[in-house]
Amino acid sequence: MSAEKIRNIAIIAHVDHGKTTLVDLLLQAGGLYRENQSVEERAMDSMDQERERGITIKAKNTAILWNDYTINIVDTPGHADFGGEVERVMKMVDGVLLLVDAAEGPQAQTRFVLRKALAQGLTPIVVVNKVDREFADPAAVHDKVLELFLDLEASEEQFESPFLYGSAKEGYFVSQLGDTRDGVIPLLEAIVDKIAPPWIDNEAPFRMLASNIDWDDYVGRVAIGKVLSGEVAKGDKIWRIARDGERTAIKVTKVFQYTGVGRSEDSTVGEAGNIIGISGFEDVDIGETLSADEQGEALPFVDIDPPTVQMQFSVNDSPFSGREGKYVTSRQVRDRLIREAKTNISIDVSDSDRAGIFNVAARGAMQIAVLVEEMRREDYEVCVSRPRVITKRDENDVLVEPFETLYVEIPEEYVSGVMKALASRRAEIVNMMPSGGGSVIEATIPTRGLIGFEFELLNMTSGHGIMSHLFKEYGPRVGEIAGRATGTLVSMEDGVAMAYSLDALEARGKLFIAAGENVYEGQIIGENPRSDDLPVNPTKEKHLTNHRSSGDGKGIQLSPPLKFSLERAIEYISADELVEATPQNVRLRKRVLSATERKRQARKVTSD
């Protein structure tokens, strides 16, 4: 297959602008499904969490065949926390489909991913999606995208990018809004005509940059990337060149081609210009060079924006440790975190100064919550701390912290309340624009101020508020931001929670547990409306007497307990608390379980 017949593209967009639906449409157009076969929605979202959350988390690639062309498609995440997945695939492609919602227009993540694509010199095709939405204004979105191109200093060629309009859900795109609808053909024609074929060096030996890492149960690690020159076949000897220059000889055991929603071994040769997978490694990392030339130079890799938040992972040392999970030791937890860091370059894992506790730095709390959820589903038990931002010293030895550009879209009646909440989180309002039936607030906010804000926004706006954010810069640290205003109800005893005790405790606050649940000393079982922590005994039973009372025999009616999602729990806890995540439960607890020891430590801090 000639490189002239190959097109390599990434689909980039803000979260929920219809990107994965567009991929489904292209797969259908490429003949993945027979005419009488049902189309699987969100076919590329292979992780359970992706389907449950309705977002793309991991970048994945596929290919379709159309009119003798092979179109390699990389589906990328749209959430800011997973931006590292977007950044690293830019080296695999020659153009991008920039998908923009016809009602919302360019959003925070649109700016982020487009900036990365333009910096790599990639050619964009702008796809204005959801033109059938209420409040859709394709003409205004067209102008906003061009303004964004100017703002991001696009080249003249990039500024002249083609626009298409349509609806991935309805299955059509057109070059002009009044054109006859002919399915997805106009978009496929634009990809073939406007995206250049991959540039290859016909004289050089095989070279490829590992832009993604996959796993195969039979052959182990699979390096995925675009072949820049030469070709590679099963049985070839090649060299793995690490980013520090170290070289290791490799024998290729398999060459994978990507088609539909899987990979194929029909062809044992990886040709220049194509996106392929290669196995045969004991170890390989993203950003490493694979070459047939032992003396070849390492290929440059895209710079990744730094992580901005850090959390601590530790072994589960509660009395329930080992009851629900299979992997509970510090070595097992550490190995799993290191494995994650090898395939997710925006996560950094390091040992802390205390045994069994590991620092995990990432782009945002959601990214780490996804990792914790994956570990739970793989039978790990782990405790995680509240996120804290990563600060550093600048060239003038001034303490600086990360700031983000925040966009909040809300109905008009909630504007004043949201503005007040943002002010309490040290946000500075930059702009305010009308949007549909409400407003979009643009603000600069310290990353600290974002922790827990999404849940507050949902509560304040009855679920109507939408937020997105984008790393902006490091700046001088601003003042303190008030944390949780409430205290907690902390169990004093190990045992089974009794309805009699919980009935009395309900008057003191909200409960997080139900009658019949096992609890332990130091576990947080509820919320105290006041700011202090209140030790309570949820295991106390009603003492039996010889006298019958009028209330005897009547069932106690308890309110349903408040159950936290993993993300909500992580953002709810204070600095002296942890989330215990096991395959069956998410519990909140104190770092130090013993009430006596907590008092001793508090007295020591006071005396110091």
N, C-alpha and C positions, 0 to 999 in steps of 0.2 A: 504494500500500500504506500503510495507516494505521500510525502508530507503536505503536498498541495491539496490533498483531499482530507486533511485533518483540521478541525477547529477546536480549540481548547478555551472554554469559557467558565467563569464563575458567576453564580447568581447571588447578588448582594442586595440587602434591603434592611430596613428597620424591622423590628419584631412585629409580626402579625400583619404585614402588608401583602401576604399572599404568595410568598416565595416558594414554599414547599408545594402548594397547589399548582403553581406554574410548572414545577418539575414533573408532577404527576401528568400534567397535560402534554408536556414534551415527550415523556416516556410513551404515552398513548400514541402520539403522532409518529414516534419512531418504531411502532409495530411491536412494542413489548406485549401488548394484549391482543388476542384474537378478537374478531368482531363480536363473537358471542360470549366473550369472557368478561366477567365483572372487573371493573377497575378498582384496584385497592387504593383507598385514599391514604395520603401521606406515606407513600410507598418507601420513600427514602428515610423516614424516621424509624430506624430499626431499634433504638433503645426504648425500653418500656417507659422510662421517664419522659422521653420525647413525646410519646403518644399521650401520656397522662397529663403532661403540662401544656401540650399544644405548642411547643416551641422546638426548634432545632438546637441541639447542644453540641454535637460533634460534626465537623465538616466531613462530608462523604462524596465520593465521585462515582459517576456512572457514564454510560455512553449510549448514544442512539445512532442508528444508521438511517440516512435520508438522502435520496438521490445520489448514491455512491459516495456520499460524504460521511465520515465518522465525526460526530460532534461529541466531544468529551465535556461533561457537565459536572461542575463541583457545586454542591449545595452547601451553603455556609450559614452559621447561626446569625440571628438578628439581634440577640440580647447583648448588651455591652459587656457583661461579665465574661462572655465567651469570645471576646474580640481576638484573642490569640489564635483561635481556630481560623479566623478570617485572614489575619496577617500572613500566616505561613503558607497558605495555599496560593498567594499571589504569584509565587515563583513558578507555579505549575501551568498558569493560563496566559493567554495572549489578549483576552478581552473580557469584559464583564457585562452582564445584563443588570442594570440598575433599576430595581423595581420600586416604584413610588405609588403610594395610595392616592387616588384621585380626589379624596376628600381631605386627608390629613396633610398631604404634601411631604416635602423632605423633613425628616425628624433627626434626632440626635445621632442615632446609629447610622442613618443615611450619610450624614456628614463624615462620620468616622471611617466607614468602609470606603466611601468614595475617595476620601483623601489618600488612603493607602493605595487604592487602585491607580489614581492619577500619578502619584509619586513613582509608581513602577512603570509609567509610560503606557499603561493599558488603554485600549480603545473601549469606550463605553457605548452601549445601546440602551437608551432610556425607555423603560416600559411603564407607562402610566396605567396602573391596574385599578380595578373596582370602579370603572366609570359609571356603573349602574347604581352606585351607592347614593343614599340620601346626602345632600349637600356636596356632591361631587362637582368639582370645577376644574376639568382637565386643562383649560387654557391658562388659568391662574397657576396651576401646578407646573405647567410648562415654563412659565416665566420664573417661578421660584427656583426651579432646577437650574436654569441658565444663570440666575444670580448666584447660586451655590457654586457653579463651575467657575465663575469670575472670582468669587471669594477664595476658592481653593487654588487659584492661579493655574487653571487648566490651560493646556497648549491650544493653539488655534485649531488644530485638527480635532482635539478632544471636545472643544467647544462646539464644533460642527456636528456633533454626534446625532444620529437619527433618533427620532421619537416614534414610538408606537403606542396605541391606545386600545384598551379593551378590558376584558374580564376573564381571568383564568378560570373562575368558577363557572362562567357561562361558556367557556371554551373558544374564545375568538380574540384576535388582535388585528388592528388595521393601521395603516400609515396615516390616514386622515379620518377624522371622526365620521365623515359622511360616506366613507367607502363601503362597498358591499362586504358583508362578513363572509370570510372564506376560511374559517377555522384558524389554525395556528400557522398556516402556510406563510403569510407575510413576515412573521417573526423568524421562521426558519430561513427564509430568503435573506432577511437582513443579517442574520448570523453568518451565512455563507458569503454574502457580498461585502459586508463591512468589517468583519473580524479577519485580520490577516492570518494566513497559515503560520504554523510555528517556524521560527528561524532555526535552522540547523547548520552544523558545520560538517560538510560532506567529507572532508579530509581527515578529521580527527577521530580517534578511537572512541569507544563507548564511554559516555559520561552522563551522570544523572545525579540530581540533588534529591535527597530523601526529604520530601515535604510533608509526609504523613506516615504514620506507623499503624499497621493493622496486625491482627493476630489470627492465625489459623491453627486449629486444634491438631493438625497433622504435621505441619512444617514449622510451626512457631512464628517468630516475628516476620512480618512482611513489610518491606520498605516500598513506599509509593511515591512516584514522582514522574516528571516529564523527561523523556530521553532527549538530551541536547545534541548528541552526536553518536554516530556508529550504531551498533545493534548488539543485543545480548541474547544468549540462548541458554537453555538448560545444559548444565555441565561446564559452562565457561568459568574460567578463573578470573576474578576481578578483585579490586582492592577497595577496602573501606577506609576512607580518609577522614579521620575525626577532625573536629574544628580546631583542635590544638596541633594538628599535623601528624599525629600518630597513624601509622598504616598497618592494616591487617588483611591478610589474604583470605578470600572467600571463594567457595565453589557454589555456583548457582544451582539450587535444587529444583526451583520452579519459576516460571515466568507467567504472570497472571495478566489477562486482559479484562477490562471492566465493561460489562454490558448489562442493561436493564437494572435490576436491583441486586445483582450479585457479581461474581467474577467467574471468568472462564479460563480453562487451561487448554482450549482448542489449539491455540497458537503457542508454540514454544519459543518464538522469537519476538523480542521487544524492539520495535523499529524507532528510528529517530523521529521526534515530533510527537509521539504517542505517549499517553499517560498509562503506565504499567505498574505492576507490583512484582517484587523480586524477593525470593526466600533463599535461605541458606546461611543465616546469621546466628551466631550465639547471642550477639547483642548488636543493636544498631539504634542510633538516636536521630531525631528530627534535626535537620540542618547539616548532616554529614554528607560527604561526597562519595559516590560510587564510580569507580573508573577502571577501565581496562589497562591503563598506564600507571605502573607503580610510582613513577616520578611525577604524575599529574598534580596540578595545584588544586587546593580546596576551593570549591565554588563559593561565592559570597551568599550570605543568607540575610533575609530581611530582618531589620531591627524590630524588636518586640517592645511595646510599651510596658513600663514596669508595673509589677503588682503594687496595689495600694493598701490592701488590708491583710492582716495576719491573724490567725487563730492557732490555738494550741490543741493538738490531739494527744490524748493520753490513754493508757490502758484503763479498763473499767475496774476500779478497786472497790466498788460497792459490795454489800453483802450478797447481791444477786449475780455477781460476776460468774460467768460460765454456765449459767442456767439455761440461757436461750441461744447463745452463739457458739460457733465451732472454733473461731480464731480469736483468741483473747490475750495472747502474750504480746509483749512489747516488740519482740523480733518480728512476729507476724504482721503487726500493725505497721511497723517501719518498712518492711519489705513491700507491703501493698502501697504505701505512700510513695516510695521510690519508683515503683512500677508506674504509678500514675504520672509522676513528674517526667518520665521518659516519653510519654505519648501526649502530654499536655504541657507545652513549653511555657505557658503563662502561669503555671504553678511552680513554686519553689519550695522545696522541703529541706529542712535542716534540723540537726539535733539541738536541743536546748541544753542548758547547764544542769538539768536534772534528769536522772535516769527515767526512761519510760515516757518522757514528754517530748513531743516533736512540734516544731514551728512550721506551719503551712501558710505561705503567702500566696495571694491570688488577686484577681481583679475586683472581686466583690463577694459579698456574703452568699449570694445565690450559687455562685460557682462552687464554693466549698460545701454548701448544703447538698448540691447534686452529688458531689464526691462521697459525702457521708451517707447519703441515701443508697448509692451504689454499694458501698461497703456493707451496709445493713443487709441488703438483698443477697450479698455474697457470704452471709453468715459471720460477719465480724461484729465484735462488740467494741465500742470506743466511747470515750468522753471528749467533748469539745467545749472550748471556752467561747465567751462572747468575742465578736470581731473587734480588733483595734486597728487604727490606721498606722501605717508605717511612716514615721517621721525621720528626718535627717537634718544634717547641718549643711548650710550653703557655703559658698566661698568666703563669706564674711562671718562665718561661725554663728549665723542666726538660725534658730530652730524653725524649720519649715515643714508644712504638712500638705497632703494632696487636696486639691480642689477640683470640683466637677462642674460642668455646665448641666443644669437641670431644666428639663421642660415638663411642665405640668399642664394637662388639658382637663378642664373642669367646667361643669355647668355654671351659669352666671351666679346662681344663688349661693354657691359655696366659695366664691372668690375671697371674701373678707376673712373667713375662717382659715382658709389655706394660707393666705398672706400672713396672718398672725402666727400660724404654726411655723412657716418658713423663717420669720423674723426670730422666733425663739431658738431656731437651729442655726443662727448666724448666717443666714442666706442674704445675699444682696440682689434685689430685683434689677434685671438688666433691660427687660422688654416685656410688654404685654400686648397681645394681639388677639383680635376677635377670631373665633373659629367655630363654624356651624352654629350651634345653639349656646355657645359658651365662650371661654377665653383660654388662651395658651399663655402661661407665665414662663418666661425665661429667666433663670436666676443662676448666680454663681454661689456655690455652697461648699463648705468643707466636707470632705468625704465622711467625717465623723457625723455630720448632720444628716446624712442619708440613712444611717443605720437605724432601722425601725420605722423610717418615714413612710414607706409604701403601705404598711398596715395601718398606720395612723390616717393616711390619705383615704384608704378604702373605707375606714370607719366614718371619717368626717363627711364623705361624699356619698354614703350609702352605696358604695361600689361603682360609682360613676366616674371617679377620678382615674386618669391615666398618666403615668410618669415614665420618663426615660432620661438617662443621664450619660455623660461622656466625660472621660478624664480630660482635664484642661491643663493643669500645671501644678507645680509645687509653689506655695507662697507662705509668707510669715504666718505662724500659728495665731489663730484668733482666740478669743476668750473661751471660758468653759461653756459647755452645752449641757443643760439639765438632762439627767438620765431618767430612769423610771421613777415616778412619783410615789409609787406604792411599795409596801413591804411584802413579806411573804409569811405564810403559815408553814412552819417547819416541824416535821414529826420528831417527837422526843423518843419514840419507841420503835422496835421492830415488831412486826406481827401483821394481823389482818385488820383492815379498816372496818369498823362496826357502824351500822346505821345509827345506833343510839348516839355515838360520839359525833358522827358527821352532822347529825341533826342539830346538835348544839353549836357546832363550828360554823354552820351556814350563816348564823347571825353575825359572825365576825368577818365574813368575806366570801369571795367566790372560791369554790372547791375545784380542784383539778383531778380528783380521784372519786371513784364510786365505792359503795359498800361492797365488801368482799375482796377488794384488791389487796395484795400484799404490799406492805410499806416497810421502810427501814429508817433508822435514826439518821437525820440529816436530809431526808428527802423532802422536797418542797411539795406540799399537798394542796396549797391554795394561795390566794392573794389577800393580804391585809390592806384595807383601805388606807390605813395610816402608813407612814414612811418606814417604820421599824419592823424588824422580823419578830414574829411571835411564836415561841415554842408551844406546841400543842400535842395532845395525845389522841390520835384517831382510833386507837385500838381498844379503848376502854369500853367494857360491857356494862349493861344495866344490872345492878345487884338485885338478886331475887329476895323477896321478903315474904312473911307469912300473911301479909294483908293484901287483899285485892283492891286495886284502885279503879276509878271509872275509866282511865285511859288504857288500861291493860288490854292487850289483844288487838288494838288498832294498829294497822301498818303505818310505818313512818314513810312519808312522801318526801323524797329528796329531789332537789332540782338536778337536771342533767349536768354532769361535771363539764368544765371547760377543757376541751382537748386541743392541744397545740399541734400544728404541723411542725415539721423539722425546722423550716426556715423561721417560722414565728417563734419557736422556742429559742433558737440561737440568738435572735434579736431581742427577746424578752429578758433574758437573764442579765444579772449584774456581774461586775468584775469578780466577785467572790463566789460565783455560782457556775455550774457546769450543766451541760445537757448530756444525759446518758442515752446513747443510741444503741439499741440492740435489734436483732431481727424481728422481734415481736412488739417492742415498746419504745416510746420516747418519754423519758422521765426527766424532771428537773430536780437538781440537788445542790447542796452546798459543796464547795471544794473540800472543806474540812467537815467531815460528817459528825464528829463528836461535839456536842454543845459545850462541854467542859473545855475542850481544846480551843473552840472558837472564842470563848470568853477569855481564856488565857492569852491568846494572840491579840485580842482587842485591848486588853490591859497593857500588854507590852508595847503596842503601837502608841497608846495614850501616854505612857511613861516616857517613851522616846521623844 
